[in-house]
Amino acid sequence: MDELFEAQKKAVLAGDKEAARRTAQQALDAKVDLLESIEKGFGAGIREVGDLWEQGEYFLPELVQGADAMKAAMDVIQPELKARQQSRKSEGVVVIGTVEGDIHDIGKTLVATFLEANGFKVFDLGKDVPLSLFLETAEREDANIICLSSLLTTTMTGQGRLIEMLKEKGLYGRISVLVGGAPVTPEYAREIGAHGYGANAVAALNQALKIMEAS
């Protein structure tokens, strides 16, 4: 399977949507563990795209092409993940999005995919999401967890503000908060009172599962 994962990674790095779709279908046909395929194949590719962009080796066109290839692969994989989820009990309800002022959503989308694939009912609000919308959606959908992503240091403060908003409404604790994003650290998560921190999609999933086990 390592060869397939490497081909998936290269498809994303090259921004090759057709290769991404083809290797995603190969994973389905070979009955490969789809979460492993996302993490070791496509996910590894998109993380490297992000690293190359931050290092100045990739520019905006390459970043967009990589994201488009990742999304093309997920379009193939998601229906199967959803079909599997329908046969499982719900682990809980999650509202997820990238904080207002931030338009990065690759990592957030990966987290949402992993949560959904593992039985959570996920409301993905997308990117540049107002804090009030997180709160409104969580209340309306009786969410267990809100996941907040920030890729810019300037939007990290929004994570702390949302926690304060939950406290003001008496919802803190009943609704747990998970935070993540490149500039976010475990120390910052503890400082603002978040219930968990995810350095990547797998870590975020494990944190969400722990929260539900403890509830």
C-alpha positions as a printed Julia matrix, in Angstrom:
215×3 Matrix{Float64}:
   0.0    0.0     0.0
   2.96   2.32    0.48
   3.23   2.75   -3.29
  -0.42   3.79   -3.51
  -0.05   6.25   -0.63
   3.02   7.75   -2.33
   1.09   8.12   -5.6
  -1.74   9.85   -3.73
   0.72  12.2    -2.05
   2.39  13.03   -5.38
  -0.99  13.71   -7.02
  -1.73  16.39   -4.42
   1.79  17.85   -4.58
   1.45  18.13   -8.36
  -2.06  19.56   -8.13
  -3.19  16.75  -10.45
  -6.94  16.33   -9.93
  -7.25  13.42  -12.35
  -4.46  11.47  -10.63
  -6.02  12.26   -7.26
  -9.4   10.91   -8.38
  -7.79   7.84   -9.95
  -5.73   6.9    -6.89
  -8.71   7.52   -4.61
 -10.74   5.05   -6.69
  -7.84   2.58   -6.5
  -8.03   2.78   -2.71
 -11.75   2.0    -2.85
 -11.28  -0.87   -5.27
  -8.49  -2.39   -3.18
 -10.55  -1.97    0.01
  -7.75   0.01    1.62
  -8.47   1.57    5.02
  -9.79   4.92    3.82
  -8.71   6.9     6.87
  -5.2    5.52    6.46
  -5.33   6.52    2.8
  -6.38  10.05    3.74
  -3.74  10.37    6.46
  -0.73   8.71    4.77
  -1.59   9.56    1.17
  -3.62  12.64    0.37
  -3.25  14.21    3.82
   0.54  13.83    3.73
   0.51  15.54    0.34
  -1.57  18.51    1.4
   0.52  19.01    4.53
   3.66  19.11    2.4
   1.98  21.6     0.05
   1.33  23.8     3.08
   4.91  23.45    4.27
   6.3   24.34    0.84
   4.02  27.38    0.69
   5.19  28.56    4.1
   8.81  28.07    3.02
   8.25  30.19   -0.08
   8.83  27.31   -2.49
   5.17  27.1    -3.49
   3.04  30.11   -4.33
  -0.7   30.72   -4.33
  -1.39  28.88   -7.64
   0.34  25.71   -6.34
  -1.49  26.0    -3.02
  -4.86  26.25   -4.77
  -4.05  23.41   -7.18
  -3.02  21.16   -4.3
  -6.22  21.93   -2.42
  -8.28  21.26   -5.56
  -6.58  17.87   -6.01
  -7.27  17.02   -2.38
 -10.93  17.95   -2.79
 -11.17  15.86   -5.99
  -9.92  12.84   -4.06
 -12.35  13.48   -1.21
 -15.24  13.7    -3.68
 -14.49  10.06   -4.55
 -13.9    8.88   -0.97
 -16.59  10.79    0.95
 -19.65   8.88   -0.35
 -18.16   5.6     0.87
 -17.26   7.14    4.23
 -20.81   8.45    4.59
 -22.26   5.05    3.66
 -20.19   3.41    6.38
 -21.21   6.06    8.89
 -24.91   5.35    8.34
 -24.47   1.88    9.79
 -22.9    3.2    12.99
 -24.28   4.85   16.08
 -23.61   8.58   16.35
 -20.63   9.44   18.55
 -21.88  12.98   19.07
 -22.55  16.29   17.35
 -19.72  18.61   16.28
 -19.76  22.14   14.88
 -16.51  22.97   13.11
 -15.07  25.89   11.17
 -12.2   28.31   10.66
 -12.45  31.43   12.79
 -13.58  34.74   11.26
 -10.77  36.57    9.49
  -9.06  33.35    8.4
  -9.65  31.71    5.01
  -7.48  28.6     5.49
  -9.57  25.45    5.56
  -7.51  22.47    4.41
  -6.65  21.22    7.91
 -10.14  21.96    9.17
 -11.67  19.97    6.33
  -9.43  17.0     7.14
 -10.55  17.09   10.77
 -14.21  17.26    9.72
 -13.69  14.27    7.43
 -12.07  12.19   10.16
 -14.82  13.06   12.65
 -17.58  12.23   10.19
 -15.9    8.97    9.2
 -15.81   7.95   12.85
 -19.49   8.4    13.53
 -19.84  12.05   14.52
 -22.6   14.2    13.06
 -20.62  17.15   11.71
 -21.8   20.66   10.82
 -18.93  22.17    8.83
 -19.43  25.94    8.69
 -16.45  26.46    6.37
 -13.96  29.3     6.69
 -14.1   32.92    7.88
 -16.91  31.99   10.31
 -18.31  34.62   12.72
 -18.16  33.53   16.35
 -21.9   34.14   16.7
 -22.58  31.56   13.98
 -20.57  28.91   15.82
 -22.64  29.6    18.93
 -26.01  29.75   17.16
 -25.39  26.51   15.28
 -24.13  24.69   18.38
 -27.22  25.72   20.35
 -29.64  24.87   17.54
 -28.1   21.47   16.83
 -27.5   20.61   20.49
 -23.79  20.14   19.77
 -21.42  18.37   22.12
 -18.26  19.94   20.71
 -17.21  23.08   18.83
 -13.95  22.77   16.86
 -12.17  26.04   16.09
  -9.32  26.31   13.58
  -6.98  29.29   13.29
  -4.07  29.4    10.87
  -3.27  33.05   11.56
  -2.06  34.39   14.9
  -4.43  37.33   14.46
  -7.47  35.03   14.59
  -6.33  32.91   17.55
  -7.9   35.37   19.96
 -11.29  34.44   18.51
 -10.91  30.98   20.02
 -10.63  32.47   23.48
 -13.5   34.87   22.84
 -15.83  32.02   21.89
 -15.04  30.24   25.14
 -15.93  33.43   27.03
 -19.2   33.63   25.07
 -20.03  30.05   26.08
 -19.34  30.91   29.73
 -21.58  33.98   29.54
 -24.43  31.82   28.25
 -23.81  29.09   30.83
 -22.95  26.59   28.08
 -19.26  26.09   28.86
 -18.74  22.48   29.81
 -22.01  21.32   28.35
 -20.45  22.24   25.02
 -16.74  21.41   24.86
 -14.24  23.3    22.71
 -11.4   21.82   20.67
  -8.83  24.16   19.11
  -6.14  23.71   16.48
  -4.17  25.35   13.7
  -0.51  26.02   12.92
   0.14  28.78   15.51
  -1.97  27.15   18.25
  -0.13  25.26   21.02
  -1.24  22.97   23.86
  -0.21  25.72   26.29
  -2.41  28.27   24.55
  -5.32  25.83   24.54
  -4.99  25.37   28.31
  -4.58  29.11   28.85
  -7.91  29.96   27.17
  -9.76  27.05   28.79
 -10.21  24.81   25.74
 -11.13  21.21   26.47
  -8.64  19.82   23.96
  -6.04  20.58   21.32
  -5.44  18.78   18.04
  -2.09  19.09   16.29
  -3.52  17.16   13.32
  -6.68  15.38   12.21
  -5.89  12.14   14.03
  -5.12  13.96   17.3
  -8.31  16.03   16.99
 -10.38  12.89   16.45
  -8.85  11.21   19.5
  -9.56  14.29   21.62
 -13.18  14.35   20.46
 -13.59  10.66   21.28
 -12.13  11.23   24.76
 -14.55  14.09   25.4
 -17.5   11.9    24.42
 -16.26   9.0    26.56
 -16.06  11.3    29.58
 -19.51  12.82   29.07
